[in-house]
Amino acid sequence: MASETATKKIDIAGRRTRLREFQSQLVERMQAVRSGVDTRSNQLGVMIGPNRWLLNLQEAGEIVPVGAISPVPLTQDWFLGLTNVRGNLVSVVDFARYQGYGSTSVDKDCRIVVFGASLSFNSSLLVSRVMGLRNVAEMELQQGDSQNENKNTVGMNRSYVDGDSHVWTELNLSMVVQDPRFLHVGL
């Protein structure tokens, strides 16, 4: 009984230490983003369909759970509709479907990544999963685009390979919002 209590105290103390370390790392990362330092190396990693994407932190805004999405009639199948994010109507695009893959099944891991204020575009992407911050300085730049399955994706930039041999492709949202196909959601 006494050893069980001691084990619980050690576990609680270990959790607190790990939480403090995590919080301090998070504060450091947030300060680096705010100051403009390291914005190219730290990017938001997301899964969209079968692919891993990197989003520039200046272009990616808020990340919210998938809530009610009001469908809009006579729109493309990849245009899911409108949702309310903190009092603002935001369009929701299933980017996997937009690229020609199957529709994204909404589950507990799915999120909506709202475009950042710098883009001045009230839109968002439905992502299968948010993978957290990724440091491209720790990845290997992939030469050529032979690994990219869909070479016609607008906004697709460089690709990187991480330490686990996963391919990550930068997605330039400022180029996506300029694509006529992306802008023309009506049938």
Residue frames relative to the residue before (quaternion, step in Angstrom):
aa qw qx qy qz dx dy dz
M 1.0000 0.0000 0.0000 0.0000 0.00 0.00 0.00
A 0.6807 0.4806 -0.2905 0.4704 3.58 0.92 -0.92
S 0.6589 0.4977 -0.3208 0.4639 3.61 0.99 -0.77
E 0.6117 0.5438 -0.3424 0.4614 3.59 1.12 -0.64
T 0.6460 0.5047 -0.3097 0.4816 3.60 1.00 -0.82
A 0.6535 0.5073 -0.3125 0.4669 3.59 0.95 -0.84
T 0.6351 0.5246 -0.3238 0.4655 3.59 1.02 -0.79
K 0.6478 0.5130 -0.3184 0.4646 3.60 0.97 -0.83
K 0.6494 0.5122 -0.3181 0.4633 3.62 0.98 -0.82
I 0.6454 0.5054 -0.3168 0.4772 3.60 0.99 -0.81
D 0.6477 0.5193 -0.3126 0.4616 3.59 0.97 -0.85
I 0.6531 0.4985 -0.3107 0.4779 3.59 0.96 -0.86
A 0.6551 0.5045 -0.3114 0.4684 3.59 0.93 -0.85
G 0.6473 0.5162 -0.3113 0.4664 3.59 1.01 -0.79
R 0.6378 0.5206 -0.3199 0.4689 3.56 1.01 -0.80
R 0.6538 0.5126 -0.3142 0.4595 3.57 0.93 -0.88
T 0.6483 0.5135 -0.3171 0.4642 3.58 0.97 -0.84
R 0.6675 0.4881 -0.3022 0.4742 3.59 0.91 -0.89
L 0.6350 0.5257 -0.3277 0.4615 3.59 1.03 -0.77
R 0.6489 0.5054 -0.3198 0.4704 3.60 0.94 -0.84
E 0.6492 0.5103 -0.3185 0.4656 3.60 0.95 -0.85
F 0.6495 0.5125 -0.3120 0.4671 3.57 0.94 -0.89
Q 0.6696 0.5027 -0.3031 0.4551 3.58 0.89 -0.93
S 0.6636 0.4924 -0.3183 0.4647 3.60 0.93 -0.78
Q 0.6341 0.5100 -0.3328 0.4765 3.61 1.04 -0.71
L 0.6451 0.5227 -0.3138 0.4606 3.55 1.01 -0.82
V 0.6383 0.5151 -0.3212 0.4734 3.60 0.97 -0.83
E 0.6442 0.5204 -0.3222 0.4587 3.60 0.95 -0.84
R 0.6640 0.5009 -0.3026 0.4655 3.58 0.93 -0.89
M 0.6608 0.5051 -0.3102 0.4604 3.58 0.92 -0.89
Q 0.6465 0.5074 -0.3198 0.4715 3.60 0.99 -0.79
A 0.6377 0.5199 -0.3290 0.4633 3.59 1.00 -0.75
V 0.6448 0.5087 -0.3214 0.4714 3.58 1.01 -0.79
R 0.6688 0.5081 -0.3037 0.4498 3.59 0.89 -0.93
S 0.7138 0.4459 -0.2593 0.4737 3.57 0.98 -0.82
G 0.5235 -0.6523 0.4080 0.3661 3.58 1.25 -0.13
V 0.5191 0.6207 -0.4199 0.4112 3.58 1.27 -0.02
D 0.8610 0.1647 -0.1061 0.4694 3.54 -1.03 0.76
T 0.3781 0.7454 -0.4921 0.2434 3.64 1.15 0.29
R 0.6479 0.5012 -0.3353 0.4654 3.60 1.10 -0.48
S 0.7115 0.4502 -0.2882 0.4561 3.59 0.98 -0.67
N 0.7214 0.3457 -0.2365 0.5514 3.61 1.05 -0.64
Q 0.0789 0.7859 -0.6049 0.1008 3.53 -0.66 1.15
L 0.5271 -0.6245 0.4751 0.3263 3.54 -1.25 0.49
G 0.2325 -0.7772 0.5738 0.1123 3.57 -0.74 1.09
V 0.0448 0.7927 -0.6046 0.0640 3.57 -0.85 1.00
M 0.3314 -0.6762 0.6117 0.2425 3.53 -1.33 0.40
I 0.0194 0.7528 -0.6572 0.0327 3.53 -0.90 1.01
G 0.7931 -0.0486 -0.0279 0.6066 3.54 -0.36 1.24
P 0.7919 -0.2923 0.2058 0.4951 3.60 -0.88 -0.86
N 0.6624 0.5508 -0.2786 0.4246 3.59 1.29 -0.15
R 0.3643 -0.6894 0.5861 0.2204 3.52 -1.31 0.57
W 0.0830 -0.8135 0.5755 -0.0114 3.54 -0.79 1.09
L 0.2538 -0.7270 0.6183 0.1572 3.53 -1.30 0.54
L 0.1249 -0.7914 0.5968 0.0436 3.56 -0.81 1.04
N 0.4891 -0.6476 0.5075 0.2896 3.53 -0.98 0.92
L 0.4865 -0.6944 0.4506 0.2793 3.59 -0.84 0.97
Q 0.6087 0.5399 -0.3565 0.4592 3.60 1.19 -0.39
E 0.7206 0.4290 -0.2386 0.4896 3.60 1.16 -0.57
A 0.6711 0.4443 -0.2907 0.5174 3.58 1.16 -0.52
G 0.2303 -0.7845 0.5636 0.1176 3.53 -0.84 1.00
E 0.8442 -0.1199 0.1320 0.5055 3.48 -0.92 -1.00
I 0.2372 -0.7279 0.6257 0.1495 3.55 -1.21 0.63
V 0.0184 0.8197 -0.5687 0.0661 3.57 -0.59 1.15
P 0.5565 -0.5718 0.4653 0.3832 3.58 -1.19 0.46
V 0.5502 -0.5968 0.4597 0.3602 3.56 -1.19 0.52
G 0.0920 -0.7870 0.6099 0.0145 3.53 -0.75 1.12
A 0.7766 -0.2667 0.2408 0.5175 3.52 -1.15 -0.67
I 0.0840 -0.7650 0.6381 0.0253 3.54 -0.91 1.00
S 0.2514 -0.7743 0.5659 0.1304 3.57 -0.66 1.14
P 0.3580 -0.7495 0.5093 0.2250 3.59 -0.55 1.10
V 0.2573 -0.7302 0.6136 0.1551 3.54 -1.22 0.61
P 0.4087 -0.7358 0.4763 0.2543 3.61 -0.63 1.05
L 0.8419 0.2193 -0.1788 0.4594 3.52 -1.35 0.50
T 0.5036 0.6048 -0.4553 0.4163 3.55 0.95 0.99
Q 0.6828 -0.4659 0.3696 0.4244 3.54 -1.32 0.27
D 0.5918 -0.6009 0.4009 0.3576 3.60 -1.14 0.58
W 0.6513 0.5100 -0.3168 0.4641 3.61 1.17 -0.41
F 0.6083 0.5052 -0.3522 0.5006 3.58 1.28 -0.22
L 0.2432 -0.8324 0.4839 0.1178 3.57 -0.18 1.28
G 0.6543 -0.4862 0.3262 0.4787 3.58 1.11 -0.58
L 0.6059 -0.5460 0.4437 0.3713 3.52 -1.26 -0.61
T 0.0648 -0.7696 0.6337 0.0442 3.52 -1.18 0.67
N 0.4240 -0.6849 0.5355 0.2537 3.53 -1.26 0.47
V 0.0008 -0.7779 0.6274 -0.0349 3.56 -0.70 1.15
R 0.8316 -0.1928 0.0602 0.5173 3.54 -0.36 1.32
G 0.7648 -0.3917 0.1869 0.4761 3.56 0.89 0.97
N 0.6583 0.4638 -0.3138 0.5029 3.60 1.26 0.05
L 0.3728 -0.6965 0.5628 0.2432 3.56 -0.98 0.86
V 0.0347 -0.7964 0.6018 -0.0485 3.52 -0.80 1.11
S 0.3892 -0.6981 0.5441 0.2553 3.58 -0.94 0.87
V 0.2247 -0.7684 0.5889 0.1111 3.56 -1.13 0.73
V 0.0986 -0.7987 0.5936 0.0036 3.55 -0.74 1.14
D 0.3040 -0.6986 0.6190 0.1906 3.53 -1.00 0.93
F 0.2432 -0.8296 0.4874 0.1227 3.56 0.03 1.34
A 0.5717 0.5643 -0.3886 0.4514 3.60 1.13 -0.51
R 0.6710 0.4800 -0.2859 0.4874 3.58 0.92 -0.91
Y 0.6071 0.5659 -0.3314 0.4487 3.58 1.06 -0.80
Q 0.7011 0.4579 -0.2544 0.4839 3.58 1.08 -0.76
G 0.6128 -0.5767 0.3486 0.4127 3.58 1.25 -0.10
Y 0.5198 0.5981 -0.4317 0.4309 3.57 1.26 0.17
G 0.6858 -0.4561 0.3526 0.4443 3.57 -1.26 -0.03
S 0.6422 -0.5142 0.4005 0.4034 3.53 -1.30 0.27
T 0.4791 -0.6568 0.5046 0.2907 3.55 -1.13 0.69
S 0.3246 -0.7252 0.5764 0.1910 3.56 -0.83 1.00
V 0.3362 -0.7523 0.5323 0.1943 3.55 -0.66 1.09
D 0.1092 0.7711 -0.6179 0.1082 3.55 -0.78 1.12
K 0.7753 -0.3754 0.2413 0.4470 3.58 -1.28 -0.12
D 0.6738 0.5001 -0.2963 0.4562 3.63 1.14 -0.51
C 0.5508 0.6337 -0.3917 0.3764 3.61 1.20 -0.42
R 0.0505 -0.7757 0.6289 0.0120 3.52 -1.18 0.70
I 0.3405 -0.6704 0.6092 0.2518 3.49 -1.38 0.24
V 0.1538 -0.7648 0.6214 0.0729 3.57 -0.80 1.06
V 0.2552 -0.7808 0.5592 0.1116 3.53 -0.43 1.31
F 0.5053 -0.6356 0.4860 0.3232 3.57 -1.02 0.80
G 0.5464 -0.6463 0.4393 0.3013 3.55 -1.07 0.80
A 0.6524 -0.5366 0.3810 0.3758 3.54 -1.26 0.51
S 0.5782 0.6096 -0.3729 0.3937 3.60 1.12 -0.58
L 0.6711 0.4959 -0.2993 0.4628 3.61 1.17 -0.51
S 0.2271 -0.8035 0.5143 0.1959 3.61 1.25 -0.40
F 0.5576 0.5681 -0.3822 0.4694 3.56 0.95 0.93
N 0.2682 -0.7955 0.5252 0.1396 3.60 -0.41 1.20
S 0.4133 0.6735 -0.5048 0.3475 3.52 0.26 1.29
S 0.1144 -0.7791 0.6128 0.0670 3.53 -1.33 0.21
L 0.3400 -0.7088 0.5786 0.2173 3.51 -1.35 0.30
L 0.3472 -0.6740 0.6078 0.2361 3.52 -1.12 0.76
V 0.0548 -0.8005 0.5969 0.0030 3.56 -0.72 1.07
S 0.5540 -0.6301 0.4398 0.3204 3.56 -1.11 0.74
R 0.7963 -0.0976 0.1257 0.5836 3.54 1.04 -0.83
V 0.2989 -0.7072 0.6075 0.2035 3.55 -1.10 0.71
M 0.2420 -0.8155 0.5187 0.0862 3.56 -0.67 1.16
G 0.5721 -0.6055 0.3779 0.4041 3.62 1.25 -0.03
L 0.7015 -0.4460 0.3393 0.4403 3.53 -1.33 -0.13
R 0.1195 -0.7699 0.6256 0.0410 3.52 -1.07 0.87
N 0.2706 -0.7591 0.5746 0.1426 3.55 -0.93 0.92
V 0.2863 -0.7915 0.5155 0.1608 3.58 -0.35 1.23
A 0.5352 0.6108 -0.4139 0.4113 3.60 1.22 -0.29
E 0.6896 0.4456 -0.2717 0.5021 3.58 1.23 -0.45
M 0.6309 0.5071 -0.3291 0.4863 3.58 1.31 0.11
E 0.4510 -0.6641 0.5247 0.2835 3.52 -1.30 0.32
L 0.4282 -0.6900 0.5232 0.2585 3.57 -0.82 1.03
Q 0.3305 -0.7522 0.5403 0.1818 3.55 -0.79 1.02
Q 0.3521 -0.7407 0.5360 0.2002 3.57 -0.82 0.99
G 0.8062 0.1795 -0.1614 0.5401 3.58 -0.89 0.91
D 0.4104 -0.7049 0.5141 0.2654 3.56 -1.27 -0.10
S 0.2318 0.8171 -0.5016 0.1646 3.56 1.11 0.62
Q 0.6612 0.5117 -0.3130 0.4505 3.60 1.13 -0.54
N 0.5931 0.5854 -0.3749 0.4063 3.60 1.16 -0.41
E 0.3628 -0.7612 0.5006 0.1961 3.54 -0.57 1.18
N 0.7896 0.2153 -0.0991 0.5660 3.55 0.98 -0.85
K 0.1554 -0.8427 0.5121 0.0591 3.55 0.10 1.30
N 0.6410 0.5404 -0.3253 0.4374 3.60 1.22 -0.22
T 0.4302 0.6986 -0.4749 0.3184 3.60 1.20 0.09
V 0.3846 -0.7186 0.5362 0.2196 3.52 -0.76 1.11
G 0.7920 0.3127 -0.2360 0.4682 3.55 -1.02 0.80
M 0.4940 0.6559 -0.4304 0.3749 3.55 1.29 0.02
N 0.1228 -0.8026 0.5827 0.0344 3.55 -0.72 1.11
R 0.8313 -0.1709 0.1560 0.5053 3.53 -1.07 -0.78
S 0.2645 -0.7301 0.6064 0.1710 3.51 -1.30 0.46
Y 0.1584 -0.7766 0.6074 0.0530 3.51 -1.17 0.75
V 0.2490 -0.7232 0.6186 0.1800 3.55 -1.27 0.44
D 0.3010 -0.7692 0.5380 0.1684 3.57 -0.78 1.05
G 0.7472 -0.4192 0.2906 0.4260 3.56 -1.32 0.00
D 0.6919 0.4385 -0.2677 0.5073 3.59 1.24 -0.40
S 0.5217 -0.6732 0.3656 0.3754 3.59 1.34 0.33
H 0.4176 0.6695 -0.4974 0.3605 3.59 1.13 0.63
V 0.3429 -0.7266 0.5606 0.2005 3.55 -1.02 0.84
W 0.0935 -0.7729 0.6275 0.0049 3.55 -0.91 1.06
T 0.1266 -0.7997 0.5851 0.0468 3.58 -0.85 0.97
E 0.4217 -0.6906 0.5270 0.2598 3.56 -0.91 0.93
L 0.1396 -0.7673 0.6222 0.0686 3.55 -1.01 0.89
N 0.2234 -0.7846 0.5710 0.0921 3.55 -0.54 1.23
L 0.2727 -0.8064 0.5051 0.1423 3.59 -0.18 1.27
S 0.5997 0.5611 -0.3741 0.4307 3.61 1.09 -0.55
M 0.6471 0.4781 -0.3198 0.5004 3.59 1.15 -0.53
V 0.6076 0.5638 -0.3494 0.4369 3.59 1.06 -0.74
V 0.7089 0.4638 -0.2772 0.4534 3.62 0.86 -0.92
Q 0.6492 0.4857 -0.3262 0.4859 3.59 1.25 -0.06
D 0.5103 0.6541 -0.4119 0.3770 3.58 1.28 -0.17
P 0.4747 -0.6956 0.4571 0.2862 3.64 -0.70 1.03
R 0.6335 0.5333 -0.3383 0.4471 3.59 1.02 -0.73
F 0.6541 0.5064 -0.3032 0.4730 3.58 1.02 -0.84
L 0.6837 0.4939 -0.2763 0.4606 3.57 1.05 -0.77
H 0.7115 0.4213 -0.2498 0.5039 3.59 1.13 -0.57
V 0.0363 -0.8475 0.5291 -0.0229 3.56 0.13 1.32
G 0.5869 0.5993 -0.3688 0.4005 3.58 1.21 -0.36
L 0.5250 -0.6305 0.4744 0.3190 3.53 -1.25 0.51
